[in-house]
Amino acid sequence: MKRAGLILMLLIMMITMLAACSGGTKNGSGADTSGGTTPTATEKGEDNQEPVTLKVLRAGITVTQAEFEKTLLQQTKEKFPHVTLEWVDAPEDVELEPLITSGEVPDIMFVSTTSIATTLKDLDLVENLAPYIEKHNVDLSRLKPVVLDVVQKYSPEEGVAAIPFSVNLPVIFYNKDIFDKFGASYPPNEQMSWNQAIEVGKTVTRSDNGVDYVGIDLFGSSNIATGLDLFIIDPETGKADVTTPQWRKVFEQLKKSYEVQGYIGPDGRYQYANDDDIFFNEQNLAIVAYNIAHLLGPLEELRQQGIELNWDFAPFPNFEENLGTGKAVNVHSLVVTKASKHKDLAFQVISNLLTDESQLALAKAGRVPTVEGKQFEEVYGQDIPVLEGKTVENIFKAPPRNAIKPHKFESKVRKFLTEAERSIAVDGMDVNTALRVAQEGIEKELETLNNTSK
């Protein structure tokens, strides 16, 4: 019996060794100790890990190619050596419809989570990931609560539309040289109210040797309204009302920033933060209060080109009653397209980013992780030279608020608030009148949109 048992044991060992040498499925079913599930190759032609190329497109958000390579590409190489990710470059305002009609639909897309319920939904572009999540036992409960909440809100009923890539936290970037030039104090390391931020900006809104310096541009009503959980169109009723006390508060705040002596340019210019050149190249905008991805990746690219700015972080402001939080959470996500011929594999590639190993790599590369864990914040930015010596802890002092899923026409009527901003800044219109005009325009637009969408 002992001899028979020994022979049986040897046979099992030989079979195991032969299976290991045969190139079979790697880690076919075991759970990954890093927090996700070990990927498998289950599609036709991928059981033996034949080479596969997946196209990856950035659509409407700031993700640099260098960030793509340090995060998704690197993590995919380690887990899926047979997979090649092809970066499809496109401007941030890329039109997706011509892309689809031309038949050049990518397998994976970097998107803003909010676009899932608007543009991407209209184009019927996004694959429902719920079956793949169940199949590969991906644990979404590991996500930060605000991240899981926004993914659920923007996904279709009984479905999951995306795997979150990173949290695009709002923060202040400020040019230290401008403050030094005028002997002014830097923005503090504690969160300010918008009133306080305007006062700080006022100290460096000056002209010097023919150069006009602007302290702070609040980046428009949308940038600050989410700190009060505002929407233009009520998601439940479909009605709009931008003449409420809260909307007036937002526009009174903007008006106060416009009234700073020297803020409005001689040519009537009143918007600065949406022009990257003024912060990066001209370097005469002292403070940009916006989402971190908008500037961090480009700043690292400039550093690699030998162009270095003397800058740092401060916490993102909010209205007095909501200090301690920033604005509504903004999440960059990854989706799989319905047109992909490798949907299962594409899902495994993007869900691999939820493992602890990948989240640590994301954090080190300057992307705010989506999975809960203090350990990720502790290594944030370690692989990004442009962050050396920066006060990175200030990024996390204004945690995001839960998102409110907007009405499907919200983005189509925002232009009326933009017109109201210009009327106040350039034409001197009072806030109440500007908002009343905006309200009238929105109501007419909604009537048209409701009639044409039936």
C-alpha positions in Angstrom: 0.0 0.0 0.0 2.9 2.3 0.8 4.5 1.5 -2.5 1.2 2.1 -4.4 0.8 5.4 -2.6 4.3 6.5 -3.5 3.7 5.6 -7.2 0.5 7.6 -7.2 2.2 10.6 -5.7 5.0 10.5 -8.3 2.4 10.3 -11.1 0.6 13.3 -9.8 3.9 15.2 -9.6 4.8 14.3 -13.2 1.4 15.4 -14.5 1.7 18.7 -12.6 5.1 19.3 -14.1 4.0 18.5 -17.6 1.0 20.8 -17.3 3.3 23.6 -16.1 5.6 23.1 -19.2 2.7 22.9 -21.7 2.0 26.6 -21.8 -1.6 26.2 -20.4 -3.7 28.9 -18.9 -1.7 31.0 -16.4 -3.1 31.0 -12.9 -6.4 29.8 -14.2 -8.7 30.3 -11.2 -6.8 31.3 -8.1 -7.5 34.6 -6.2 -4.8 37.2 -6.5 -3.3 38.1 -3.1 -3.0 41.7 -4.2 -6.8 42.2 -3.9 -8.2 41.4 -7.3 -8.6 38.1 -9.2 -5.8 36.5 -11.3 -6.6 37.2 -15.0 -7.3 34.3 -17.3 -7.2 34.0 -21.1 -10.5 32.5 -22.1 -11.4 33.7 -25.5 -11.0 31.7 -28.7 -7.3 32.0 -29.8 -6.2 33.3 -26.4 -6.2 30.0 -24.4 -2.6 29.5 -25.7 -1.9 33.2 -25.2 -1.4 34.0 -28.9 -0.4 37.7 -29.4 -3.3 40.1 -29.2 -3.4 43.9 -29.9 -6.0 46.0 -28.1 -6.5 49.6 -29.2 -6.8 52.2 -26.4 -8.3 55.7 -27.0 -8.5 58.7 -24.7 -11.8 60.5 -25.2 -12.3 63.9 -23.8 -10.1 63.8 -20.7 -6.5 64.6 -19.8 -4.4 61.4 -19.8 -1.0 61.8 -21.3 0.7 59.0 -23.2 3.4 58.9 -20.5 0.7 58.3 -17.8 -0.8 55.6 -20.0 2.6 53.9 -20.3 3.3 54.1 -16.6 0.0 52.7 -15.5 -2.2 50.6 -17.9 0.6 49.6 -20.3 3.1 48.6 -17.6 0.6 46.6 -15.5 -0.7 44.9 -18.6 2.8 43.8 -19.7 3.4 42.2 -16.3 0.1 40.3 -16.2 -0.6 39.7 -19.9 2.8 39.5 -21.7 1.0 38.4 -24.9 -1.1 41.5 -25.1 0.0 44.7 -26.9 -1.8 47.9 -26.1 -1.9 50.4 -28.9 -2.3 54.0 -27.8 -4.7 55.9 -30.1 -3.9 59.6 -29.8 -6.7 62.1 -30.1 -7.4 65.7 -29.0 -9.4 66.2 -25.9 -12.4 67.4 -27.9 -12.4 64.4 -30.3 -15.7 63.8 -32.0 -16.6 60.2 -31.3 -19.4 59.8 -33.9 -17.2 60.0 -37.0 -14.8 57.6 -35.3 -17.5 55.0 -34.9 -19.0 55.5 -38.4 -15.5 55.1 -39.9 -15.2 51.6 -38.2 -12.1 52.6 -36.2 -13.7 51.9 -32.8 -11.0 51.0 -30.2 -11.3 48.1 -27.7 -10.8 50.2 -24.6 -11.4 53.9 -23.9 -10.3 56.3 -21.2 -13.4 58.4 -20.5 -15.0 60.7 -18.0 -17.5 58.7 -16.0 -20.1 61.4 -16.5 -20.0 60.8 -20.3 -21.2 57.3 -19.9 -24.7 58.5 -19.3 -24.6 61.1 -22.1 -22.4 60.9 -25.2 -21.4 57.3 -24.9 -25.0 56.2 -24.1 -26.3 58.1 -27.2 -23.8 56.3 -29.4 -24.6 52.9 -27.8 -20.8 52.4 -27.4 -20.2 50.8 -24.0 -20.3 47.2 -23.2 -22.1 46.1 -20.0 -19.4 44.7 -17.7 -21.6 43.1 -15.1 -21.3 39.5 -16.6 -17.5 39.8 -16.8 -17.3 41.1 -13.2 -19.3 38.0 -12.0 -17.3 35.7 -14.3 -13.9 36.9 -13.0 -15.0 37.5 -9.4 -14.0 41.2 -9.4 -14.7 42.7 -6.0 -16.0 46.3 -6.5 -16.7 46.7 -2.8 -13.0 47.5 -2.4 -13.6 50.9 -4.2 -13.8 54.1 -2.2 -17.5 54.7 -1.4 -17.7 57.9 -3.5 -16.1 56.1 -6.5 -18.5 53.1 -6.2 -21.4 55.5 -5.9 -20.5 57.5 -9.1 -19.9 54.3 -11.1 -23.3 53.0 -10.1 -25.1 56.3 -10.7 -23.7 56.6 -14.3 -24.1 52.9 -15.2 -27.3 51.6 -16.8 -29.8 49.8 -14.6 -28.8 46.2 -13.7 -25.4 46.9 -15.3 -21.9 48.2 -14.8 -20.5 50.4 -17.5 -16.9 51.1 -16.4 -13.9 50.2 -14.3 -12.7 53.4 -12.5 -9.1 54.4 -13.4 -8.4 57.3 -11.1 -10.0 60.0 -9.0 -9.5 63.4 -10.6 -9.3 65.4 -7.3 -9.6 69.2 -7.5 -6.6 71.1 -6.1 -4.9 74.5 -6.3 -1.8 74.8 -8.4 0.1 78.1 -7.8 3.1 79.7 -9.4 5.5 80.5 -6.6 7.6 82.9 -8.7 4.6 85.3 -9.1 4.0 85.4 -5.4 7.8 85.9 -4.8 7.9 88.7 -7.4 5.4 90.8 -5.5 6.4 89.7 -2.0 3.0 88.1 -1.4 2.2 85.2 0.8 1.6 81.8 -0.8 -1.9 80.2 -0.6 -2.1 78.5 2.8 -1.9 74.8 3.5 -5.4 74.8 4.9 -8.5 74.8 2.8 -9.8 78.3 2.0 -13.3 79.6 1.2 -13.7 81.1 -2.3 -13.8 84.5 -0.7 -10.4 83.9 0.9 -9.0 82.5 -2.4 -10.1 85.7 -4.2 -8.4 87.8 -1.6 -5.1 85.8 -2.0 -5.4 86.2 -5.8 -5.9 89.9 -5.4 -2.5 90.4 -3.9 -0.8 89.3 -7.2 -3.3 90.7 -9.7 -1.0 93.5 -11.0 0.8 94.9 -14.0 4.6 95.0 -14.1 6.8 96.1 -17.0 4.0 95.8 -19.4 2.9 92.3 -18.2 -0.5 91.8 -16.7 -0.6 89.2 -13.9 -3.9 87.6 -12.9 -4.3 86.1 -9.4 -7.0 83.5 -9.7 -9.7 82.6 -12.2 -12.5 80.6 -10.6 -12.8 78.6 -13.9 -16.5 79.4 -14.3 -19.8 78.5 -12.6 -19.5 74.7 -13.2 -16.2 74.5 -11.4 -17.6 75.9 -8.1 -21.3 75.0 -8.3 -20.7 71.3 -7.5 -19.4 72.4 -4.1 -23.0 73.2 -3.3 -24.4 70.1 -5.1 -26.2 72.2 -7.7 -27.6 71.0 -11.0 -29.1 73.1 -13.8 -32.0 70.7 -14.6 -33.7 68.8 -11.8 -33.0 65.1 -12.6 -36.4 64.1 -11.2 -38.7 66.7 -12.7 -36.8 67.8 -15.8 -37.4 71.4 -14.8 -34.7 74.1 -14.7 -34.3 76.9 -12.2 -31.0 78.9 -12.1 -32.6 81.8 -10.3 -32.4 80.1 -6.9 -30.5 81.7 -4.0 -27.8 79.1 -4.3 -27.2 79.8 -8.0 -27.2 83.5 -7.2 -24.5 82.8 -4.6 -22.4 81.1 -7.2 -22.7 84.0 -9.6 -22.1 86.6 -6.9 -18.9 84.8 -6.2 -17.9 85.0 -9.8 -18.8 88.6 -10.0 -16.6 89.4 -7.0 -13.6 87.8 -8.8 -14.3 89.8 -11.9 -14.4 93.0 -9.9 -10.8 92.7 -8.7 -8.8 95.6 -10.0 -6.9 94.5 -13.1 -8.7 91.2 -13.5 -10.6 92.0 -16.7 -8.1 92.4 -19.5 -7.9 95.5 -21.7 -9.5 93.5 -24.5 -12.3 92.4 -22.3 -10.7 89.0 -21.5 -12.2 87.4 -18.4 -11.3 83.7 -18.8 -7.7 82.6 -18.2 -7.6 79.2 -16.5 -9.0 77.4 -19.6 -5.9 78.6 -21.6 -3.0 76.3 -20.6 -0.4 78.6 -22.2 -1.0 81.4 -19.7 0.0 79.1 -16.8 2.6 76.9 -18.5 4.2 79.3 -21.0 3.3 82.9 -20.4 3.4 82.1 -16.6 1.3 85.1 -15.7 -1.6 83.3 -14.0 -0.8 82.8 -10.3 -3.5 80.3 -9.3 -5.4 77.5 -11.1 -8.1 75.9 -9.0 -9.1 72.8 -11.0 -8.8 69.1 -11.3 -5.3 67.6 -10.8 -5.1 65.7 -14.1 -5.6 68.9 -16.0 -2.1 70.1 -15.1 0.0 67.4 -13.5 0.7 65.2 -16.5 1.5 68.2 -18.7 3.8 69.7 -16.1 5.7 66.4 -16.0 5.9 66.4 -19.8 7.3 70.0 -19.7 9.9 68.9 -17.1 11.1 66.2 -19.4 11.5 68.8 -22.1 13.7 70.9 -19.8 10.9 73.4 -18.9 10.4 73.6 -15.1 8.0 75.9 -13.3 8.4 76.9 -9.6 5.0 75.8 -8.3 3.2 73.9 -5.5 -0.2 72.7 -4.3 -2.8 74.1 -2.0 -6.1 72.6 -1.0 -9.1 73.2 -3.3 -11.5 75.9 -1.9 -15.2 75.7 -1.3 -18.0 77.8 0.0 -17.9 78.5 3.8 -20.7 76.1 4.7 -19.1 73.2 3.0 -15.5 73.5 4.0 -13.9 70.1 4.7 -15.0 68.9 1.3 -14.2 69.8 -2.3 -16.5 69.5 -5.2 -18.5 66.5 -6.6 -16.3 63.5 -7.3 -14.8 63.4 -10.8 -13.6 59.9 -11.9 -11.7 58.9 -15.0 -12.8 55.5 -16.0 -12.0 52.7 -18.5 -14.7 51.2 -20.7 -14.8 48.2 -23.1 -16.5 49.0 -26.4 -19.3 46.8 -27.8 -17.4 46.6 -31.1 -14.3 45.0 -29.6 -13.5 41.5 -30.8 -11.7 40.8 -27.5 -14.2 42.0 -24.9 -13.4 39.4 -22.3 -9.6 40.0 -22.5 -10.1 43.8 -22.6 -12.1 43.5 -19.4 -9.4 41.5 -17.7 -6.8 44.1 -18.7 -8.8 47.1 -17.2 -10.0 45.2 -14.1 -6.3 44.3 -13.4 -5.9 47.9 -12.4 -8.0 47.3 -9.2 -5.4 45.0 -7.6 -3.3 46.5 -4.8 -0.2 46.1 -6.9 -1.7 48.2 -9.7 -3.2 50.7 -7.4 0.3 51.3 -5.8 1.7 51.8 -9.3 -1.0 54.2 -10.2 -0.4 56.2 -7.0 3.3 56.3 -7.6 2.6 57.6 -11.1 0.6 60.5 -9.8 -2.9 59.2 -10.3 -5.2 59.2 -7.3 -6.3 55.5 -6.7 -9.9 54.4 -6.7 -9.5 51.6 -4.2 -9.7 52.4 -0.4 -6.4 52.4 1.4 -4.2 54.9 3.2 -1.1 53.0 1.9 -1.8 54.4 -1.6 -1.7 58.0 -0.5 1.5 57.4 1.3 3.4 56.6 -2.0 1.6 59.1 -4.1 3.8 60.6 -6.8 7.0 58.8 -5.9 7.7 58.0 -9.5 7.0 61.5 -10.8 10.0 63.8 -10.6 7.9 66.9 -11.1 6.3 66.2 -7.7 9.6 66.2 -5.8 9.4 68.7 -3.0 5.8 69.5 -3.6 3.2 69.6 -0.8 1.3 66.6 -2.1 -0.6 66.1 1.2 -2.6 69.2 0.2 -4.3 67.3 -2.6 -6.2 65.2 -0.1 -7.4 67.9 2.3 -10.6 68.6 0.3 -12.1 65.1 -0.2 -14.8 64.9 -3.0 -18.5 65.0 -2.4 -20.9 62.4 -3.8 -21.9 63.1 -7.4 -25.4 64.0 -8.4 -26.3 62.3 -11.7 -27.4 65.1 -14.0 -30.4 65.2 -16.3 -29.6 64.0 -19.8 -29.8 67.5 -21.2 -27.7 69.2 -18.6 -24.6 69.5 -20.8 -26.7 70.9 -23.7 -28.0 73.9 -21.7 -24.8 74.8 -19.8 -24.0 77.3 -22.5 -26.6 79.6 -21.2 -24.7 79.9 -17.9 -21.5 80.5 -19.8 -23.3 83.4 -21.6 -24.4 84.7 -18.2 -20.8 84.7 -17.0 -19.8 86.8 -19.9 -22.7 89.2 -19.5 -21.6 89.9 -15.9 -17.9 90.1 -16.6 -17.8 92.1 -19.8 -21.2 93.8 -20.2 -21.6 94.7 -16.5 -25.0 93.0 -16.3 -26.2 92.4 -12.7 -26.5 88.8 -11.5 -30.3 88.7 -11.2 -30.8 89.9 -14.8 -28.1 87.6 -16.2 -29.6 84.6 -14.5 -33.2 85.5 -15.5 -32.0 85.7 -19.2 -30.2 82.4 -18.8 -33.4 80.8 -17.3 -35.5 82.0 -20.3 -32.9 80.6 -22.7 -32.8 77.2 -20.9 -36.6 76.9 -20.8 -36.8 77.5 -24.6 -33.9 75.1 -25.3 -35.6 72.4 -23.1 -38.8 72.7 -25.0 -37.0 72.1 -28.3 -34.9 69.2 -26.9 -37.9 67.5 -25.4 -39.9 67.8 -28.7 -37.0 66.6 -30.9 -36.0 63.7 -28.6 -39.5 62.0 -28.6 
